[in-house]
Amino acid sequence: MKNRLKKELAVGLILTLLVVLLAACGGGNNNKANSSDAKELSLTEIEAKAKEEGSVVSVGMPDSWANWKGTWEDIQSKYGLSHTDTDMSSAEEIAKFDAEKDKPTADIGDVGIAFGSVAIAKGVTQPYKTSHWDEIPAWAKDKDGHWLIGYQGTIAFLTNKKLVANPPQSWEDLKNGNYKIVTGDVTKAAQAQMAVLAAAMAFGGDESNIEPGLAFFEDLAKNNRIANVEASLANIEKGEVEVTLLWDFNALNYRDQLGKDQYAVTIPKEGSVVSGYATIINKYAPHPNAAKLTREYILSDAGQINLAKGYARPIRDSVKLPDDVAAKLLPKEDYANAKPVGDYKVWEDTAKSIPEQWQERVLVHIN
């Protein structure tokens, strides 16, 4: 028995040593090794390794969204990294990372902030804190760096001035108007659900109490003030939509496409909700250093300016935007009463109840 025990201990010790040696030499899952090694690398070393990897593959970061096109062009010219993207939803990105863990194809994705914790829980992310880490607000980053907001959005009003002589400046103005409002599909669209939360916040609610927002829209619906159409550029372009509730970066983009003089974009004075989109780096990324370098660039001055060219407000307040880029955005003072969600786990639970409540309290009054 003693000899058997000694043999088992000896074998166990040898196996342990082999695991340690394999990990040190890059054995096993090479991507996991890269992930752990990269934590100790300097930015210069990450850049060098990224250039060796030669490419970065993204999901949910298409050229047309938030001027990602400019970001990818810069990354290619600055670091020599080729790039491809497959556009998909936040949930699809996370599912792809998980499904392809044994044969990964994607390196980095861009997800709604509420999906950051989902990705962590799924175990498909690896952390990386950029050199601008300390400038990122606490609400806009995972404490360990698994997700990080690159740009932010706030629910705004997009008003067709040909149809509404006095564009609403507040939720109270919106309530007292005689025109119709488009919220989008609150039963399933995150942007539309955030509009309900924004109204709730304006009247004393929060992510745990959306009653003020539901009551606000219920009253509008009872007065035939809500148009049951999609909050899309195509519908707005028809010239039949008076006021649409949108993320500010979408509203500003639509305004400039449809005619800056004809449309007004305003952040309601009582308050609104601030949210954002976060990069997540695939735990199994085939090009992990290229993914980290991409996140680093997104948070750099140049990267933040690129996003602002696509109407997305930088997450770093210290970035000085060129005058022509700053002119695309609303003044910072317009956001004085806009605030972020305090607890996204609470919001996730609340959001699950919204479709049924919207159906019962609002849609029943819409023809």
VOPAGU-2260 file (C-alpha; in pm, 1 decimal, decimal comma):
REM VOPAGU-2260
SITE   aa  ch    i         X         Y         Z
SITE  MET   A    0       0,0       0,0       0,0
SITE  LYS   A    1     284,3     237,3      87,5
SITE  ASN   A    2     461,4     166,4    -243,8
SITE  ARG   A    3     137,2     225,4    -435,9
SITE  LEU   A    4      82,7     553,8    -254,1
SITE  LYS   A    5     438,7     661,5    -331,1
SITE  LYS   A    6     391,2     575,6    -699,1
SITE  GLU   A    7      62,9     771,3    -715,9
SITE  LEU   A    8     224,3    1071,9    -550,3
SITE  ALA   A    9     520,5    1050,0    -786,8
SITE  VAL   A   10     293,6    1026,7   -1092,8
SITE  GLY   A   11      83,9    1316,5    -963,3
SITE  LEU   A   12     395,8    1528,3    -914,7
SITE  ILE   A   13     521,7    1447,6   -1266,4
SITE  LEU   A   14     183,3    1534,2   -1421,9
SITE  THR   A   15     171,6    1861,0   -1231,2
SITE  LEU   A   16     519,3    1952,1   -1355,1
SITE  LEU   A   17     422,9    1862,9   -1712,0
SITE  VAL   A   18     113,6    2087,5   -1695,4
SITE  VAL   A   19     324,0    2376,0   -1566,9
SITE  LEU   A   20     586,9    2321,8   -1836,3
SITE  LEU   A   21     326,3    2294,5   -2112,6
SITE  ALA   A   22     158,4    2613,6   -1996,8
SITE  ALA   A   23     491,8    2794,5   -1988,7
SITE  CYS   A   24     577,0    2669,7   -2337,6
SITE  GLY   A   25     238,6    2751,3   -2485,6
SITE  GLY   A   26     102,4    2397,6   -2471,6
SITE  GLY   A   27    -264,8    2317,2   -2443,9
SITE  ASN   A   28    -497,1    2595,3   -2567,2
SITE  ASN   A   29    -259,8    2842,3   -2726,8
SITE  ASN   A   30    -513,2    3124,8   -2702,1
SITE  LYS   A   31    -543,0    3085,5   -2326,0
SITE  ALA   A   32    -165,0    3098,2   -2300,6
SITE  ASN   A   33    -159,3    3413,0   -2510,2
SITE  SER   A   34    -427,5    3561,8   -2286,6
SITE  SER   A   35    -233,1    3505,9   -1966,6
SITE  ASP   A   36     100,1    3606,9   -2117,0
SITE  ALA   A   37     -40,0    3928,0   -2263,5
SITE  LYS   A   38    -131,0    4056,1   -1917,4
SITE  GLU   A   39     239,9    4095,9   -1849,5
SITE  LEU   A   40     330,7    4252,1   -2184,0
SITE  SER   A   41     400,5    4619,7   -2234,5
SITE  LEU   A   42     206,2    4810,6   -2497,8
SITE  THR   A   43     516,4    4806,9   -2719,4
SITE  GLU   A   44     535,4    4429,0   -2690,9
SITE  ILE   A   45     162,7    4390,5   -2760,5
SITE  GLU   A   46     202,0    4604,0   -3072,0
SITE  ALA   A   47     492,9    4393,8   -3194,0
SITE  LYS   A   48     304,9    4068,6   -3137,8
SITE  ALA   A   49      -7,7    4211,7   -3301,5
SITE  LYS   A   50     193,3    4293,1   -3613,3
SITE  GLU   A   51     317,9    3934,5   -3616,5
SITE  GLU   A   52     -43,3    3811,5   -3597,3
SITE  GLY   A   53    -116,0    4033,4   -3896,3
SITE  SER   A   54    -494,1    4069,4   -3875,5
SITE  VAL   A   55    -791,7    4134,7   -3651,7
SITE  VAL   A   56   -1137,5    3982,7   -3698,9
SITE  SER   A   57   -1434,3    4163,7   -3547,0
SITE  VAL   A   58   -1805,2    4098,3   -3505,4
SITE  GLY   A   59   -2075,0    4362,7   -3471,7
SITE  MET   A   60   -1838,6    4643,9   -3575,5
SITE  PRO   A   61   -1938,4    4722,9   -3937,2
SITE  ASP   A   62   -1801,9    5018,4   -4134,3
SITE  SER   A   63   -2135,7    5201,7   -4126,8
SITE  TRP   A   64   -2176,6    5204,1   -3746,6
SITE  ALA   A   65   -2012,1    5482,9   -3542,8
SITE  ASN   A   66   -1753,1    5531,4   -3818,8
SITE  TRP   A   67   -1582,4    5199,2   -3751,1
SITE  LYS   A   68   -1463,8    5235,2   -4110,1
SITE  GLY   A   69   -1223,9    5510,6   -4002,9
SITE  THR   A   70   -1098,8    5299,4   -3712,2
SITE  TRP   A   71   -1020,7    4999,2   -3931,4
SITE  GLU   A   72    -851,0    5215,1   -4193,4
SITE  ASP   A   73    -626,7    5366,6   -3926,0
SITE  ILE   A   74    -544,8    5028,6   -3774,0
SITE  GLN   A   75    -446,6    4897,4   -4113,9
SITE  SER   A   76    -231,0    5197,7   -4205,2
SITE  LYS   A   77     -77,7    5241,9   -3858,2
SITE  TYR   A   78     -13,6    4878,5   -3764,1
SITE  GLY   A   79     -44,8    4687,4   -4091,0
SITE  LEU   A   80    -334,4    4476,1   -3962,9
SITE  SER   A   81    -587,6    4351,6   -4215,4
SITE  HIS   A   82    -949,5    4341,8   -4099,3
SITE  THR   A   83   -1280,2    4168,2   -4159,8
SITE  ASP   A   84   -1614,8    4204,6   -3981,3
SITE  THR   A   85   -1941,0    4013,4   -3960,2
SITE  ASP   A   86   -2230,1    4228,2   -3841,5
SITE  MET   A   87   -2447,1    4066,9   -3574,6
SITE  SER   A   88   -2635,6    4142,6   -3254,9
SITE  SER   A   89   -2477,2    4146,8   -2909,3
SITE  ALA   A   90   -2635,2    3814,2   -2817,3
SITE  GLU   A   91   -2514,3    3657,3   -3141,2
SITE  GLU   A   92   -2158,9    3778,1   -3080,8
SITE  ILE   A   93   -2144,8    3612,9   -2739,4
SITE  ALA   A   94   -2298,0    3292,9   -2874,7
SITE  LYS   A   95   -2038,8    3286,1   -3154,9
SITE  PHE   A   96   -1747,3    3323,1   -2911,7
SITE  ASP   A   97   -1886,0    3034,6   -2707,3
SITE  ALA   A   98   -1974,1    2805,1   -2996,8
SITE  GLU   A   99   -1635,1    2843,7   -3164,3
SITE  LYS   A  100   -1415,0    2804,5   -2858,4
SITE  ASP   A  101   -1237,3    2501,7   -3008,5
SITE  LYS   A  102   -1197,7    2662,6   -3353,5
SITE  PRO   A  103   -1223,5    3037,2   -3293,0
SITE  THR   A  104   -1248,6    3282,3   -3582,6
SITE  ALA   A  105   -1330,6    3615,4   -3413,4
SITE  ASP   A  106   -1111,5    3832,3   -3193,5
SITE  ILE   A  107   -1321,7    4125,3   -3074,1
SITE  GLY   A  108   -1683,1    4239,6   -3061,9
SITE  ASP   A  109   -1891,0    4545,7   -2976,2
SITE  VAL   A  110   -2191,1    4480,6   -2749,9
SITE  GLY   A  111   -2450,6    4683,1   -2564,2
SITE  ILE   A  112   -2335,4    4749,6   -2210,2
SITE  ALA   A  113   -2606,1    4524,8   -2064,6
SITE  PHE   A  114   -2445,1    4231,6   -2244,9
SITE  GLY   A  115   -2106,1    4282,3   -2077,6
SITE  SER   A  116   -2203,8    4084,4   -1768,8
SITE  VAL   A  117   -2368,8    3822,5   -1990,3
SITE  ALA   A  118   -2039,6    3768,3   -2173,9
SITE  ILE   A  119   -1848,7    3738,4   -1846,4
SITE  ALA   A  120   -2100,4    3489,4   -1707,3
SITE  LYS   A  121   -2065,9    3286,4   -2025,9
SITE  GLY   A  122   -1688,3    3278,7   -1974,2
SITE  VAL   A  123   -1599,6    3396,9   -2325,6
SITE  THR   A  124   -1398,6    3712,9   -2251,3
SITE  GLN   A  125   -1045,1    3795,6   -2152,5
SITE  PRO   A  126    -950,9    4114,3   -1965,9
SITE  TYR   A  127    -741,7    4399,9   -2096,1
SITE  LYS   A  128    -711,5    4744,2   -1939,0
SITE  THR   A  129    -594,0    5009,2   -2182,6
SITE  SER   A  130    -341,6    5279,7   -2100,2
SITE  HIS   A  131    -637,5    5522,0   -2063,8
SITE  TRP   A  132    -804,0    5301,2   -1803,5
SITE  ASP   A  133    -814,5    5562,5   -1527,2
SITE  GLU   A  134   -1001,0    5808,6   -1751,3
SITE  ILE   A  135   -1291,6    5570,7   -1807,2
SITE  PRO   A  136   -1584,4    5632,1   -1566,2
SITE  ALA   A  137   -1655,2    5347,6   -1324,4
SITE  TRP   A  138   -1997,2    5283,1   -1479,7
SITE  ALA   A  139   -1837,8    5236,4   -1821,7
SITE  LYS   A  140   -1600,6    4947,7   -1747,1
SITE  ASP   A  141   -1580,2    4609,8   -1583,7
SITE  LYS   A  142   -1349,6    4636,7   -1284,0
SITE  ASP   A  143   -1121,8    4366,5   -1425,9
SITE  GLY   A  144   -1128,5    4490,9   -1785,0
SITE  HIS   A  145   -1345,9    4220,8   -1941,6
SITE  TRP   A  146   -1558,2    4487,6   -2111,1
SITE  LEU   A  147   -1492,8    4854,2   -2171,5
SITE  ILE   A  148   -1716,7    5127,6   -2313,8
SITE  GLY   A  149   -1567,0    5302,2   -2615,4
SITE  TYR   A  150   -1850,1    5544,5   -2685,4
SITE  GLN   A  151   -2173,5    5648,7   -2522,1
SITE  GLY   A  152   -2528,1    5728,3   -2625,2
SITE  THR   A  153   -2817,4    5918,0   -2466,0
SITE  ILE   A  154   -3186,7    5897,2   -2550,8
SITE  ALA   A  155   -3283,4    6209,7   -2746,2
SITE  PHE   A  156   -3575,9    6360,2   -2938,6
SITE  LEU   A  157   -3550,7    6385,9   -3318,4
SITE  THR   A  158   -3813,6    6638,2   -3433,8
SITE  ASN   A  159   -3931,1    6718,6   -3785,7
SITE  LYS   A  160   -3955,1    7098,4   -3768,9
SITE  LYS   A  161   -4182,0    7111,4   -4073,9
SITE  LEU   A  162   -4441,0    6920,2   -3874,8
SITE  VAL   A  163   -4370,0    7058,6   -3526,3
SITE  ALA   A  164   -4320,1    7435,1   -3508,0
SITE  ASN   A  165   -4177,1    7426,0   -3155,4
SITE  PRO   A  166   -3957,8    7116,4   -3109,3
SITE  PRO   A  167   -3992,1    6974,1   -2756,1
SITE  GLN   A  168   -3707,6    7055,1   -2520,1
SITE  SER   A  169   -3833,0    6843,6   -2231,8
SITE  TRP   A  170   -4052,9    6549,2   -2144,4
SITE  GLU   A  171   -4311,1    6798,5   -2022,6
SITE  ASP   A  172   -4309,4    6965,8   -2365,2
SITE  LEU   A  173   -4353,3    6624,4   -2522,3
SITE  LYS   A  174   -4651,5    6550,6   -2298,1
SITE  ASN   A  175   -4820,8    6881,2   -2373,0
SITE  GLY   A  176   -4781,4    6864,7   -2750,6
SITE  ASN   A  177   -5044,5    6770,3   -3006,3
SITE  TYR   A  178   -4825,6    6562,7   -3238,1
SITE  LYS   A  179   -4750,1    6191,4   -3254,9
SITE  ILE   A  180   -4441,4    6022,3   -3112,5
SITE  VAL   A  181   -4252,9    5715,5   -3232,9
SITE  THR   A  182   -4083,9    5502,2   -2969,1
SITE  GLY   A  183   -3998,5    5197,5   -3179,0
SITE  ASP   A  184   -4083,7    4843,8   -3070,5
SITE  VAL   A  185   -4062,2    4850,9   -2692,7
SITE  THR   A  186   -4144,5    4479,8   -2674,9
SITE  LYS   A  187   -3806,0    4382,5   -2817,9
SITE  ALA   A  188   -3579,8    4677,6   -2915,3
SITE  ALA   A  189   -3318,6    4784,5   -2658,6
SITE  GLN   A  190   -3320,3    5146,3   -2783,8
SITE  ALA   A  191   -3699,1    5166,7   -2735,7
SITE  GLN   A  192   -3684,1    5011,3   -2389,4
SITE  MET   A  193   -3416,7    5261,3   -2292,0
SITE  ALA   A  194   -3658,0    5538,5   -2395,8
SITE  VAL   A  195   -3900,9    5407,5   -2132,5
SITE  LEU   A  196   -3620,5    5406,9   -1875,3
SITE  ALA   A  197   -3516,8    5759,8   -1977,9
SITE  ALA   A  198   -3869,4    5887,7   -1913,5
SITE  ALA   A  199   -3879,7    5701,4   -1582,2
SITE  MET   A  200   -3553,0    5861,9   -1472,9
SITE  ALA   A  201   -3680,8    6206,3   -1570,3
SITE  PHE   A  202   -3974,3    6168,3   -1332,4
SITE  GLY   A  203   -3795,2    6018,0   -1034,0
SITE  GLY   A  204   -3767,6    5651,3   -1131,1
SITE  ASP   A  205   -3466,4    5435,4   -1207,6
SITE  GLU   A  206   -3377,5    5090,5   -1338,1
SITE  SER   A  207   -3562,8    4927,9   -1047,9
SITE  ASN   A  208   -3870,5    5150,1   -1087,0
SITE  ILE   A  209   -3989,3    5224,1   -1440,0
SITE  GLU   A  210   -4346,0    5303,7   -1332,6
SITE  PRO   A  211   -4308,1    5679,0   -1403,6
SITE  GLY   A  212   -4198,0    5597,4   -1759,7
SITE  LEU   A  213   -4478,0    5350,0   -1822,8
SITE  ALA   A  214   -4733,6    5593,7   -1683,4
SITE  PHE   A  215   -4598,1    5869,4   -1908,6
SITE  PHE   A  216   -4636,6    5665,4   -2226,3
SITE  GLU   A  217   -4966,8    5515,4   -2113,2
SITE  ASP   A  218   -5109,0    5867,2   -2087,3
SITE  LEU   A  219   -4979,3    5954,1   -2434,8
SITE  ALA   A  220   -5129,8    5635,4   -2580,2
SITE  LYS   A  221   -5468,2    5706,6   -2425,0
SITE  ASN   A  222   -5461,2    6042,5   -2603,2
SITE  ASN   A  223   -5372,1    5885,4   -2938,8
SITE  ARG   A  224   -5023,3    6037,9   -2930,1
SITE  ILE   A  225   -4809,8    5729,6   -3009,2
SITE  ALA   A  226   -4758,4    5608,3   -3366,3
SITE  ASN   A  227   -4711,4    5232,7   -3387,5
SITE  VAL   A  228   -4433,4    5228,7   -3649,5
SITE  GLU   A  229   -4064,5    5139,1   -3646,5
SITE  ALA   A  230   -3820,3    5412,6   -3547,2
SITE  SER   A  231   -3632,1    5368,0   -3874,2
SITE  LEU   A  232   -3464,6    5612,2   -4110,1
SITE  ALA   A  233   -3696,4    5495,9   -4389,5
SITE  ASN   A  234   -4010,4    5580,8   -4191,7
SITE  ILE   A  235   -3873,7    5914,8   -4077,3
SITE  GLU   A  236   -3768,0    5997,3   -4432,8
SITE  LYS   A  237   -4128,9    5970,2   -4551,3
SITE  GLY   A  238   -4193,2    6297,3   -4369,8
SITE  GLU   A  239   -4487,3    6162,8   -4170,8
SITE  VAL   A  240   -4313,5    6114,4   -3834,9
SITE  GLU   A  241   -4322,7    6414,8   -3603,5
SITE  VAL   A  242   -4097,8    6314,1   -3311,6
SITE  THR   A  243   -3885,9    5999,8   -3274,6
SITE  LEU   A  244   -3706,8    5878,7   -2960,5
SITE  LEU   A  245   -3357,6    5757,3   -3049,8
SITE  TRP   A  246   -3000,8    5730,3   -2927,0
SITE  ASP   A  247   -2843,1    6069,4   -2987,0
SITE  PHE   A  248   -2585,4    5925,3   -3228,6
SITE  ASN   A  249   -2864,4    5779,1   -3441,1
SITE  ALA   A  250   -3069,8    6098,4   -3419,4
SITE  LEU   A  251   -2777,1    6319,5   -3522,9
SITE  ASN   A  252   -2685,6    6085,3   -3806,2
SITE  TYR   A  253   -3044,3    6082,0   -3936,7
SITE  ARG   A  254   -3067,7    6459,9   -3902,6
SITE  ASP   A  255   -2762,4    6515,1   -4119,5
SITE  GLN   A  256   -2878,7    6262,6   -4376,9
SITE  LEU   A  257   -3231,7    6403,0   -4402,7
SITE  GLY   A  258   -3153,4    6772,9   -4373,8
SITE  LYS   A  259   -2992,8    6950,5   -4082,4
SITE  ASP   A  260   -3220,2    7252,9   -4117,7
SITE  GLN   A  261   -3539,3    7044,8   -4113,4
SITE  TYR   A  262   -3468,1    6831,7   -3805,6
SITE  ALA   A  263   -3386,4    6918,5   -3444,8
SITE  VAL   A  264   -3211,8    6692,0   -3195,1
SITE  THR   A  265   -3257,0    6762,1   -2825,1
SITE  ILE   A  266   -3174,1    6595,1   -2494,8
SITE  PRO   A  267   -3477,6    6635,7   -2264,3
SITE  LYS   A  268   -3403,9    6886,1   -1990,3
SITE  GLU   A  269   -3546,1    6688,4   -1695,5
SITE  GLY   A  270   -3310,9    6402,3   -1767,0
SITE  SER   A  271   -3235,9    6101,3   -1983,5
SITE  VAL   A  272   -3041,3    5777,2   -1969,7
SITE  VAL   A  273   -2679,3    5739,7   -2075,7
SITE  SER   A  274   -2561,5    5402,6   -2197,0
SITE  GLY   A  275   -2293,4    5278,3   -2430,8
SITE  TYR   A  276   -2133,7    5004,5   -2632,9
SITE  ALA   A  277   -1845,5    4799,0   -2503,7
SITE  THR   A  278   -1566,0    4603,1   -2665,1
SITE  ILE   A  279   -1528,7    4242,7   -2553,3
SITE  ILE   A  280   -1216,7    4046,9   -2643,3
SITE  ASN   A  281   -1270,2    3680,2   -2720,8
SITE  LYS   A  282   -1109,9    3455,2   -2459,2
SITE  TYR   A  283   -1015,9    3220,6   -2743,7
SITE  ALA   A  284    -912,2    3493,3   -2991,0
SITE  PRO   A  285    -683,6    3366,5   -3269,0
SITE  HIS   A  286    -523,2    3713,3   -3273,5
SITE  PRO   A  287    -536,9    3817,8   -2905,0
SITE  ASN   A  288    -273,2    4088,5   -2922,3
SITE  ALA   A  289    -431,8    4243,0   -3231,3
SITE  ALA   A  290    -758,9    4253,9   -3035,9
SITE  LYS   A  291    -592,8    4425,5   -2741,2
SITE  LEU   A  292    -418,6    4673,0   -2971,1
SITE  THR   A  293    -754,3    4746,8   -3134,4
SITE  ARG   A  294    -911,5    4826,4   -2797,7
SITE  GLU   A  295    -608,3    5039,8   -2715,1
SITE  TYR   A  296    -653,8    5236,3   -3037,4
SITE  ILE   A  297   -1029,0    5281,2   -2985,3
SITE  LEU   A  298    -958,9    5452,3   -2651,9
SITE  SER   A  299    -677,9    5668,9   -2792,3
SITE  ASP   A  300    -740,6    6030,2   -2893,1
SITE  ALA   A  301    -745,1    5937,2   -3262,0
SITE  GLY   A  302    -980,0    5645,0   -3199,7
SITE  GLN   A  303   -1220,1    5853,8   -2995,0
SITE  ILE   A  304   -1222,8    6122,2   -3265,7
SITE  ASN   A  305   -1300,7    5857,4   -3527,8
SITE  LEU   A  306   -1604,1    5747,0   -3328,5
SITE  ALA   A  307   -1717,3    6106,9   -3287,5
SITE  LYS   A  308   -1706,3    6144,3   -3664,6
SITE  GLY   A  309   -1976,5    5878,0   -3657,9
SITE  TYR   A  310   -2181,1    6088,6   -3408,1
SITE  ALA   A  311   -2084,9    5874,3   -3107,3
SITE  ARG   A  312   -1980,3    6072,3   -2799,8
SITE  PRO   A  313   -1632,0    5973,7   -2676,3
SITE  ILE   A  314   -1616,2    5809,8   -2336,1
SITE  ARG   A  315   -1299,6    6005,6   -2251,6
SITE  ASP   A  316   -1382,3    6365,7   -2159,5
SITE  SER   A  317   -1021,2    6475,5   -2200,8
SITE  VAL   A  318   -1021,9    6420,3   -2577,7
SITE  LYS   A  319   -1012,4    6746,7   -2771,0
SITE  LEU   A  320   -1229,8    6709,7   -3079,1
SITE  PRO   A  321   -1146,2    6906,6   -3394,1
SITE  ASP   A  322   -1395,8    7188,6   -3447,6
SITE  ASP   A  323   -1559,9    7024,5   -3748,9
SITE  VAL   A  324   -1609,5    6698,6   -3555,2
SITE  ALA   A  325   -1735,5    6873,1   -3239,9
SITE  ALA   A  326   -1989,3    7055,9   -3457,4
SITE  LYS   A  327   -2150,2    6719,1   -3540,5
SITE  LEU   A  328   -2235,5    6660,1   -3173,8
SITE  LEU   A  329   -2453,0    6836,9   -2918,5
SITE  PRO   A  330   -2286,9    7063,5   -2658,6
SITE  LYS   A  331   -2174,1    6888,7   -2338,4
SITE  GLU   A  332   -2401,1    7111,5   -2128,9
SITE  ASP   A  333   -2705,7    6955,5   -2295,4
SITE  TYR   A  334   -2624,9    6634,5   -2106,2
SITE  ALA   A  335   -2622,1    6790,7   -1759,4
SITE  ASN   A  336   -2916,8    6583,2   -1633,7
SITE  ALA   A  337   -2845,0    6263,6   -1826,0
SITE  LYS   A  338   -2718,8    5977,5   -1611,6
SITE  PRO   A  339   -2614,0    5615,2   -1652,8
SITE  VAL   A  340   -2790,4    5305,8   -1527,1
SITE  GLY   A  341   -2682,7    5238,2   -1170,1
SITE  ASP   A  342   -2711,1    4859,9   -1173,1
SITE  TYR   A  343   -2734,0    4669,2   -1499,2
SITE  LYS   A  344   -2821,2    4343,2   -1330,8
SITE  VAL   A  345   -3129,1    4513,3   -1188,7
SITE  TRP   A  346   -3205,5    4661,3   -1530,2
SITE  GLU   A  347   -3179,1    4317,8   -1692,1
SITE  ASP   A  348   -3448,4    4188,6   -1457,0
SITE  THR   A  349   -3665,9    4495,9   -1507,9
SITE  ALA   A  350   -3631,3    4482,8   -1886,5
SITE  LYS   A  351   -3772,6    4129,2   -1890,1
SITE  SER   A  352   -4104,3    4263,8   -1761,2
SITE  ILE   A  353   -4129,3    4552,8   -2006,9
SITE  PRO   A  354   -4279,2    4370,2   -2309,9
SITE  GLU   A  355   -4580,0    4244,2   -2114,5
SITE  GLN   A  356   -4634,6    4573,3   -1932,0
SITE  TRP   A  357   -4605,9    4771,1   -2256,6
SITE  GLN   A  358   -4862,4    4543,9   -2418,4
SITE  GLU   A  359   -5106,0    4572,1   -2128,5
SITE  ARG   A  360   -5071,1    4941,5   -2058,2
SITE  VAL   A  361   -4972,0    5110,9   -2383,3
SITE  LEU   A  362   -5034,0    4901,0   -2694,5
SITE  VAL   A  363   -5394,9    4830,6   -2592,1
SITE  HIS   A  364   -5466,6    5201,2   -2646,4
SITE  ILE   A  365   -5299,3    5224,7   -2990,3
SITE  ASN   A  366   -5506,8    5170,2   -3302,4
